[in-house]
Amino acid sequence: MKKFRELHVRTALFALLLVAVTYGFRQLVFVHAPMTFSDHVEDMSYGWYVPVFSLYVLWRERREIIKSIGSPSFLGVLATLPFLAVGFLGTRGLQVRFEILGFAGLLWSAAWAFFGWRTAKRVLFPAAFLLFCMPLATYLDIVTVHLRLIASSTAFALLKGFGLDIVRRGTMLMSSSGSFAIDIAEPCSGLRSLFALTALTAGYAYFTQPTWLRRAILFALAVPIAILGNVMRIVTIAIVGIACSEEFATGFYHDYSGYVVFLVAIALMVACGGLIDKVAAALKCSKSGEDGAMLPTCVKARPLVVAACLAMTVPAMLYQARGAAPVVCEPPLVELGEIPGFECVAIEPSEAELTTLPADTRFVKRLYTAPDGSWFQVTVVIGGSSKSSIHRPELCLPSQGFQMTDPRNATAAGADWRFISILRRDAPPLGFAYTFFNQEGYRTPSHMKRIFRDVWDRSVYNRIDRWVMVTVNACTADDAAMAAFLERLGESCSFLK
């Protein structure tokens, strides 16, 4: 009876800790995650079902979880420390990926601390499944061009195998007569369907495969399955376009052909699961049952372990939720001056820039034209208090119809820059360069380094840096011409020195 009273007290304290964690991550739970799921750029509408599925797994396996309860673990208390740190940096630094990692990791490590390692193993999957809420489409957008090339080349091979007269140019497929053409653009790369399908496959594998090895094999197969499903979508669009019309194929059918991806992918997923079952049965390698099916006869209370976990987590969550708001720094002085030998014309910000970005974002834009007709457009974006004021150019250029190729680092005007060649349909390539710096003069062309610096300053120094992004569009993709212009620009602009 004493053991059960102690267990009830421990469970009540664990419930109290969950309330504290939810309060500490309330911005994530009630604001950041819903905004991410509704963001059309991330396209994570499936994210709403991820926490629901995690809760379903916990409810479905509640008896096994109860049976696995053991003594509190000091190792579990230590495991909470890195997740407390990551969650703090994510919440204070406004980084949803860090927040989700810290939140999911803290739920898992707290269960380990309160109820022991066997319970931690039981709740590992539903806790890890929450990581599918993490937005990765804009973070991994660099791989979309490779997925587009794989999808277009595979679809081209299949269409040629069907006897269709198809021509491929890069990521574009067209009939030899010119009556139909489709470009596998960034939204059609299959990256977003890949994330949704891996989440679906993870849940399917967990319930249908009895061992972690077989679950991992089926989960790994989700990647080629998603790619193949996207290829079949492209193939059907091309066939419909040739048989009917380009307008119907790229319009109505394109909008609803996404269901083809999942129909094909789900069928392949189920078939692969059945194949794994047959191979496992043939090799006689499947295992039945797991250890820890019964509650130990001796469970130590270890109240100090529980108290230590509460003493670390609850105050951290309160400070994380109620800490003072960071102070916004003064923006650096930025002016674009005249460059001898160039005609300089001021450009007004576009309507999209004024309406899409936060209101406290500032712009300075100039067009420099040389006597030979070559031109360079310089745009300076001074960010405000919101981290959405500045983002990687790689996120907005594809939506404007440009294809980015050959990203590389270069040094010009005493600073490091990121050079990118930009391709347009039936037009010569353009040059593009960008770099970032803040009010303290910290300069980098790396979006990742800028993010970590911003998170650190928001979290540790409780300040919001005013970041500046300098971009240069050029009429040529020649690195020497771009570097020469940047040197001239640096001579006339003190903020680039």
C-alpha positions, 0 to 999 in steps of 0.5 A, a space after each residue: 500500500 505504501 508503494 502505491 501511495 508513493 507512486 500516486 504522489 510521484 504521478 501527481 508531481 509529474 503532472 505538476 511538472 507537465 503543467 509547468 512545462 506547458 506553461 514554459 512553452 505556452 508560446 510554442 503550444 498556442 502561437 508558434 506551432 499553430 502559425 507554422 502549421 498554417 504557413 503556406 510556405 512550410 505547407 505543414 497542414 499535417 502537423 496538426 495530427 502529429 501531437 494527436 497521434 502521439 497522445 493516441 500512442 500513449 493512450 493505446 499503450 497505457 497499460 504497458 507504460 504503467 507496468 514499466 514504471 520503476 525507480 526514479 533515475 538521476 540519469 534522467 535528471 541529467 538528461 533534462 539539462 540539455 533540453 532545458 538549455 535548447 528550449 530556453 534558447 528556442 523560446 527566447 531566440 524565437 526559433 521554433 525548431 529549438 523550441 520543439 526539440 527542447 519541448 519533446 526532449 524535456 517530456 521524454 527526459 522528465 519521464 525517465 527521471 520520474 519513472 526510470 529507464 524502462 518507462 523512458 523507452 516506452 514513451 520514446 516513440 511518442 515523444 520523438 514523433 513530436 519532432 515531425 512538427 519541426 518545420 524543415 521545408 525552408 531549412 532543407 530547401 537546398 535539396 529541392 533542386 536535386 529532388 527536382 532533377 531526380 523526379 524529372 529524369 525518372 519521369 522522362 525515362 518512364 514516359 519514353 518507356 511508354 513510347 511518348 515523344 518527350 524532350 527533357 531540358 533540365 527540370 522541364 519536360 515537353 513534347 517534341 512538337 511543343 504542344 505541352 511543357 511542364 517545369 518541375 518547380 520547387 513546390 513539385 519537388 516532393 520535399 513537403 510530401 516527403 515529410 508528410 509521408 515519413 511521419 505516416 510511415 513512422 506511425 505505420 511501422 511502429 504499429 505493424 512491425 514488432 522490432 525496432 530494426 524492422 521499423 527502421 527499415 520501413 521508415 528508411 524506405 519512406 524516402 524512395 517511396 515518396 520520390 516514386 510517388 511524386 514521379 508518378 504524379 509528374 508522369 500522369 500530369 504529362 500524359 494528361 497534358 499530351 492526351 487532353 490539353 496543357 491548360 487542363 493538366 497544369 491547372 485542374 489536374 495539377 491541383 488535385 493530382 497530389 492525391 496520386 502521390 499519397 495513393 501510390 505511396 501508401 500502396 507502396 508503404 503497405 506492400 513494403 511492410 508486407 515484404 518485410 514481414 515475409 522476409 523476417 518470417 523466412 529468416 525467422 528473425 522476428 522477436 516476440 515480447 519485450 523485457 519489462 512487462 511486469 512491475 518490479 517487486 521493489 521500486 525505490 522511492 528516491 524522493 531526492 531525484 524527483 525533488 531535483 528534477 522539479 527544482 530544476 525544471 519548474 523555476 526554469 519554465 517560470 523564468 522562460 515564460 516570464 523573463 523580461 522582454 529583450 531590448 531592441 538595439 539601435 539600427 546601424 547607419 546605412 546609406 548608399 552613396 554615389 559610385 564614380 563612373 556609375 549612374 545612380 537611381 533610387 528605387 522604391 521598395 516593392 509592394 510585396 516588401 512593404 506588405 509582407 515584411 514587418 512594418 519596422 523593416 527599413 529599405 534602401 535600394 539603388 540601381 547603378 548603371 555603367 556607361 557600357 549598359 551593365 547594371 547592379 541593383 543594391 538592396 539594403 534591408 534593415 531588420 526590425 524587432 521580428 526575426 522575420 524581417 530578414 530571411 535567406 534570399 534562397 526562400 524568395 527567389 524561387 517564388 519569383 520564377 528564378 532557379 538558383 545554381 552554383 552557390 559559393 563563398 567569395 571575398 570582396 570589399 574586405 568582407 565575405 559574400 555568398 555568390 549565386 548564379 540565377 537562371 531564368 527561362 530563355 535568358 542569360 544567367 544573372 549574378 547575385 550576392 549577399 551578406 549580413 551584419 549587425 549593429 556591432 559590426 559582426 559580419 557573415 554570409 552564413 544564414 546559419 551563423 547569423 541565426 545562432 548569433 541572433 539566438 545567443 544575443 536574444 537569450 543570453 544578452 536579452 537584446 534584439 540585434 538589428 541585422 542588415 542584409 545587403 543583396 546585389 543583383 547583377 546583369 552578369 553571373 561573372 564573379 570577377 565583375 561582381 567582385 569588382 563592383 563590390 570593391 567600388 561599392 565598399 569604397 563609397 559605403 562606410 558600412 561595408 568597410 
